Structures are given as C-alpha cells and as structure tokens.
C-alpha cells in the first residue's frame, strides 16, 4: 500500500512540475531599468564605451540573442503612432554598428542575424534625429 501511495505522490508531483508555467525570461540588460522608461536624447550616455559617447545607451559585451525597445508616445504622436524622434536600435561590435531606424511608438525586436551580425556584441539604442524619445530597452542572451 505504501508503494502505491508513493508512486501516486511521485506522479502527482511530476504532473504539477511538468504542467506549471515557466517563469518569464529575465533580461540580461535593461535601460534605464527593467520596469521603467527613460529619456534618450542627444546628451544621454551610459558611460561604458558605446559606439557613440553621447546620444546612445548600450549594454556590456555578450552573446546577445535579441534586443527589444519599447518607445512611448513622447512628446506626442501623430495619427499613425509616429513620434518626432527617430532612434536606431540594434547591435554594435568593435568595427561596426547595425540596426533599424524607427519613429514608431510601440515595441520592436531585433536579432543580430537580422542585420548580418553575430558573436560577441553590445545591444544598443541611439538617438538619431528629432526630439528625444522615451524608451525602455532590454536585451537577452
């Protein structure tokens, strides 16, 4: 009888663990934090050796798999959710910086392979033109 109860308990624990939802993946890098937005403008810097000394935020060096940026309607949006500030989001290596431009408010993702990069990189977001942007950036490896 004890053996049947033990097997039943073991199966029940296995079902609970097997059917439970996995926890959300934690970001390896976030700016300004993983739960807030910051203003990215021509004077913004993370002071850690980004490609551009100012107007850019970047992660440390790692093997990143995706970089994401959430851009708010700041200081405002037109009827198509475009802001007046353009950003470049992507990756940088010792020799180049590559990514995509956007003025759109919303969330965008990019992988290193989307822009012909791979290996040991920095995830980055740069202010490009126009007004400052209110963003949250995060990268995972």
Phi and psi in degrees as GROMACS dihedral restraints (atoms count N, CA, C in turn):
[ dihedral_restraints ]
;  ai    aj    ak    al  type     phi  dphi    fc
    3     4     5     6     1   -63.3    20    10
    4     5     6     7     1   -35.3    20    10
    6     7     8     9     1   -65.6    20    10
    7     8     9    10     1   -38.8    20    10
    9    10    11    12     1   -67.0    20    10
   10    11    12    13     1   -42.9    20    10
   12    13    14    15     1   -63.8    20    10
   13    14    15    16     1   -41.8    20    10
   15    16    17    18     1   -62.8    20    10
   16    17    18    19     1   -45.6    20    10
   18    19    20    21     1   -63.6    20    10
   19    20    21    22     1   -42.6    20    10
   21    22    23    24     1   -61.9    20    10
   22    23    24    25     1   -43.9    20    10
   24    25    26    27     1   -64.0    20    10
   25    26    27    28     1   -40.7    20    10
   27    28    29    30     1   -63.9    20    10
   28    29    30    31     1   -42.8    20    10
   30    31    32    33     1   -64.7    20    10
   31    32    33    34     1   -41.5    20    10
   33    34    35    36     1   -63.4    20    10
   34    35    36    37     1   -44.5    20    10
   36    37    38    39     1   -63.0    20    10
   37    38    39    40     1   -42.1    20    10
   39    40    41    42     1   -61.2    20    10
   40    41    42    43     1   -40.8    20    10
   42    43    44    45     1   -65.4    20    10
   43    44    45    46     1   -44.0    20    10
   45    46    47    48     1   -62.0    20    10
   46    47    48    49     1   -46.2    20    10
   48    49    50    51     1   -68.7    20    10
   49    50    51    52     1   -38.6    20    10
   51    52    53    54     1   -72.0    20    10
   52    53    54    55     1   -31.1    20    10
   54    55    56    57     1   -96.9    20    10
   55    56    57    58     1    -7.0    20    10
   57    58    59    60     1   -71.6    20    10
   58    59    60    61     1   148.4    20    10
   60    61    62    63     1   -74.9    20    10
   61    62    63    64     1   139.7    20    10
   63    64    65    66     1   -70.1    20    10
   64    65    66    67     1   153.0    20    10
   66    67    68    69     1   -71.0    20    10
   67    68    69    70     1   156.8    20    10
   69    70    71    72     1   -63.9    20    10
   70    71    72    73     1   143.8    20    10
   72    73    74    75     1   -67.4    20    10
   73    74    75    76     1   136.5    20    10
   75    76    77    78     1   -88.9    20    10
   76    77    78    79     1   140.1    20    10
   78    79    80    81     1   -72.1    20    10
   79    80    81    82     1   144.2    20    10
   81    82    83    84     1   -82.7    20    10
   82    83    84    85     1   -24.2    20    10
   84    85    86    87     1  -148.6    20    10
   85    86    87    88     1   136.7    20    10
   87    88    89    90     1  -137.0    20    10
   88    89    90    91     1   148.8    20    10
   90    91    92    93     1  -141.1    20    10
   91    92    93    94     1   132.3    20    10
   93    94    95    96     1   -78.3    20    10
   94    95    96    97     1   -22.9    20    10
   96    97    98    99     1  -151.9    20    10
   97    98    99   100     1   178.6    20    10
   99   100   101   102     1   -80.9    20    10
  100   101   102   103     1    -2.6    20    10
  102   103   104   105     1  -135.2    20    10
  103   104   105   106     1    18.1    20    10
  105   106   107   108     1  -145.6    20    10
  106   107   108   109     1   165.6    20    10
  108   109   110   111     1  -103.2    20    10
  109   110   111   112     1   151.9    20    10
  111   112   113   114     1  -132.5    20    10
  112   113   114   115     1   163.7    20    10
  114   115   116   117     1   -92.3    20    10
  115   116   117   118     1   119.7    20    10
  117   118   119   120     1  -104.0    20    10
  118   119   120   121     1   112.4    20    10
  120   121   122   123     1  -135.9    20    10
  121   122   123   124     1  -172.5    20    10
  123   124   125   126     1   -62.9    20    10
  124   125   126   127     1   -20.8    20    10
  126   127   128   129     1  -102.3    20    10
  127   128   129   130     1     1.1    20    10
  129   130   131   132     1   -73.9    20    10
  130   131   132   133     1   140.3    20    10
  132   133   134   135     1  -153.7    20    10
  133   134   135   136     1   148.5    20    10
  135   136   137   138     1   -97.0    20    10
  136   137   138   139     1    -2.8    20    10
  138   139   140   141     1    53.9    20    10
  139   140   141   142     1    40.5    20    10
  141   142   143   144     1  -129.6    20    10
  142   143   144   145     1    25.8    20    10
  144   145   146   147     1    87.1    20    10
  145   146   147   148     1    29.2    20    10
  147   148   149   150     1   -60.5    20    10
  148   149   150   151     1   164.2    20    10
  150   151   152   153     1   -52.2    20    10
  151   152   153   154     1   -47.6    20    10
  153   154   155   156     1  -104.2    20    10
  154   155   156   157     1   130.0    20    10
  156   157   158   159     1   -64.9    20    10
  157   158   159   160     1   -33.7    20    10
  159   160   161   162     1  -133.1    20    10
  160   161   162   163     1   153.4    20    10
  162   163   164   165     1    83.0    20    10
  163   164   165   166     1    13.5    20    10
  165   166   167   168     1  -145.8    20    10
  166   167   168   169     1   145.7    20    10
  168   169   170   171     1  -121.3    20    10
  169   170   171   172     1   140.1    20    10
  171   172   173   174     1  -145.8    20    10
  172   173   174   175     1   158.2    20    10
  174   175   176   177     1   -82.5    20    10
  175   176   177   178     1  -177.6    20    10
  177   178   179   180     1   -80.9    20    10
  178   179   180   181     1   176.2    20    10
  180   181   182   183     1   -76.3    20    10
  181   182   183   184     1   132.3    20    10
  183   184   185   186     1  -165.1    20    10
  184   185   186   187     1   175.9    20    10
  186   187   188   189     1   -94.4    20    10
  187   188   189   190     1    82.1    20    10
  189   190   191   192     1   -77.8    20    10
  190   191   192   193     1   144.4    20    10
  192   193   194   195     1  -104.8    20    10
  193   194   195   196     1   -27.9    20    10
  195   196   197   198     1  -156.3    20    10
  196   197   198   199     1   146.3    20    10
  198   199   200   201     1  -122.5    20    10
  199   200   201   202     1   132.3    20    10
  201   202   203   204     1  -126.4    20    10
  202   203   204   205     1   146.0    20    10
  204   205   206   207     1  -135.9    20    10
  205   206   207   208     1   130.9    20    10
  207   208   209   210     1  -106.9    20    10
  208   209   210   211     1   122.0    20    10
  210   211   212   213     1  -114.9    20    10
  211   212   213   214     1   124.7    20    10
  213   214   215   216     1   -88.7    20    10
  214   215   216   217     1   163.2    20    10
  216   217   218   219     1   -73.8    20    10
  217   218   219   220     1    85.0    20    10
  219   220   221   222     1  -138.5    20    10
  220   221   222   223     1   132.8    20    10
  222   223   224   225     1   -73.4    20    10
  223   224   225   226     1    -3.5    20    10
  225   226   227   228     1   177.7    20    10
  226   227   228   229     1   172.1    20    10
  228   229   230   231     1  -128.4    20    10
  229   230   231   232     1   155.7    20    10
  231   232   233   234     1   -84.7    20    10
  232   233   234   235     1  -171.1    20    10
  234   235   236   237     1   -68.8    20    10
  235   236   237   238     1   -10.5    20    10
  237   238   239   240     1  -111.1    20    10
  238   239   240   241     1    17.9    20    10
  240   241   242   243     1    67.7    20    10
  241   242   243   244     1    23.9    20    10
  243   244   245   246     1   -93.6    20    10
  244   245   246   247     1   140.4    20    10
  246   247   248   249     1   -98.4    20    10
  247   248   249   250     1   175.1    20    10
  249   250   251   252     1   -90.1    20    10
  250   251   252   253     1     0.2    20    10
  252   253   254   255     1  -109.7    20    10
  253   254   255   256     1   129.3    20    10
  255   256   257   258     1  -102.0    20    10
  256   257   258   259     1   136.1    20    10
  258   259   260   261     1  -121.4    20    10
  259   260   261   262     1   158.1    20    10
  261   262   263   264     1  -114.7    20    10
  262   263   264   265     1   121.7    20    10
  264   265   266   267     1  -120.7    20    10
  265   266   267   268     1   138.3    20    10
  267   268   269   270     1   169.2    20    10
  268   269   270   271     1  -131.8    20    10
  270   271   272   273     1  -140.4    20    10
  271   272   273   274     1   158.5    20    10
  273   274   275   276     1  -138.4    20    10
  274   275   276   277     1   149.2    20    10
  276   277   278   279     1  -121.8    20    10
  277   278   279   280     1  -171.2    20    10
  279   280   281   282     1   -65.4    20    10
  280   281   282   283     1   -27.7    20    10
  282   283   284   285     1  -108.3    20    10
  283   284   285   286     1   -12.2    20    10
  285   286   287   288     1  -161.1    20    10
  286   287   288   289     1   163.5    20    10
  288   289   290   291     1  -127.8    20    10
  289   290   291   292     1   130.6    20    10
  291   292   293   294     1  -139.9    20    10
  292   293   294   295     1   148.2    20    10
  294   295   296   297     1   178.9    20    10
  295   296   297   298     1  -155.6    20    10
  297   298   299   300     1  -129.4    20    10
  298   299   300   301     1   147.7    20    10
  300   301   302   303     1   -94.6    20    10
  301   302   303   304     1   147.1    20    10
  303   304   305   306     1  -155.0    20    10
  304   305   306   307     1   147.2    20    10
  306   307   308   309     1  -112.9    20    10
  307   308   309   310     1    -6.8    20    10
  309   310   311   312     1   -70.8    20    10
  310   311   312   313     1   135.3    20    10
  312   313   314   315     1   -84.1    20    10
  313   314   315   316     1   134.3    20    10
  315   316   317   318     1   143.9    20    10
  316   317   318   319     1  -169.7    20    10
  318   319   320   321     1  -108.6    20    10
  319   320   321   322     1   134.1    20    10
  321   322   323   324     1  -129.6    20    10
  322   323   324   325     1   147.5    20    10
  324   325   326   327     1  -127.3    20    10
  325   326   327   328     1   150.7    20    10
  327   328   329   330     1  -147.2    20    10
  328   329   330   331     1   140.3    20    10
  330   331   332   333     1  -106.2    20    10
  331   332   333   334     1   152.2    20    10
  333   334   335   336     1   -55.0    20    10
  334   335   336   337     1   -38.0    20    10
  336   337   338   339     1   -66.9    20    10
  337   338   339   340     1   -22.0    20    10
  339   340   341   342     1   -63.6    20    10
  340   341   342   343     1   -25.2    20    10
  342   343   344   345     1  -121.5    20    10
  343   344   345   346     1    23.9    20    10
  345   346   347   348     1    69.2    20    10
  346   347   348   349     1    32.2    20    10
  348   349   350   351     1  -123.7    20    10
  349   350   351   352     1   167.2    20    10
  351   352   353   354     1  -177.4    20    10
  352   353   354   355     1   169.3    20    10
  354   355   356   357     1    93.8    20    10
  355   356   357   358     1  -151.1    20    10
  357   358   359   360     1   -81.4    20    10
  358   359   360   361     1   108.2    20    10
  360   361   362   363     1  -134.3    20    10
  361   362   363   364     1   172.2    20    10
  363   364   365   366     1  -112.8    20    10
  364   365   366   367     1   137.8    20    10
  366   367   368   369     1   -81.9    20    10
  367   368   369   370     1   141.1    20    10
  369   370   371   372     1  -147.2    20    10
  370   371   372   373     1   155.9    20    10
  372   373   374   375     1  -138.5    20    10
  373   374   375   376     1   129.4    20    10
  375   376   377   378     1  -122.1    20    10
  376   377   378   379     1   141.2    20    10
  378   379   380   381     1   -72.9    20    10
  379   380   381   382     1   130.8    20    10
  381   382   383   384     1  -110.6    20    10
  382   383   384   385     1   -61.8    20    10
  384   385   386   387     1  -143.6    20    10
  385   386   387   388     1   166.3    20    10
  387   388   389   390     1    78.0    20    10
  388   389   390   391     1  -157.4    20    10
  390   391   392   393     1   -74.0    20    10
  391   392   393   394     1   166.8    20    10
  393   394   395   396     1   -63.6    20    10
  394   395   396   397     1   158.1    20    10
  396   397   398   399     1  -120.3    20    10
  397   398   399   400     1   145.7    20    10
  399   400   401   402     1   -99.3    20    10
  400   401   402   403     1   112.8    20    10
  402   403   404   405     1  -133.6    20    10
  403   404   405   406     1   163.7    20    10
  405   406   407   408     1  -131.3    20    10
  406   407   408   409     1   124.7    20    10
  408   409   410   411     1  -117.1    20    10
  409   410   411   412     1   145.3    20    10
  411   412   413   414     1  -153.5    20    10
  412   413   414   415     1   143.9    20    10
  414   415   416   417     1  -133.3    20    10
  415   416   417   418     1   146.7    20    10
  417   418   419   420     1  -126.1    20    10
  418   419   420   421     1   150.4    20    10
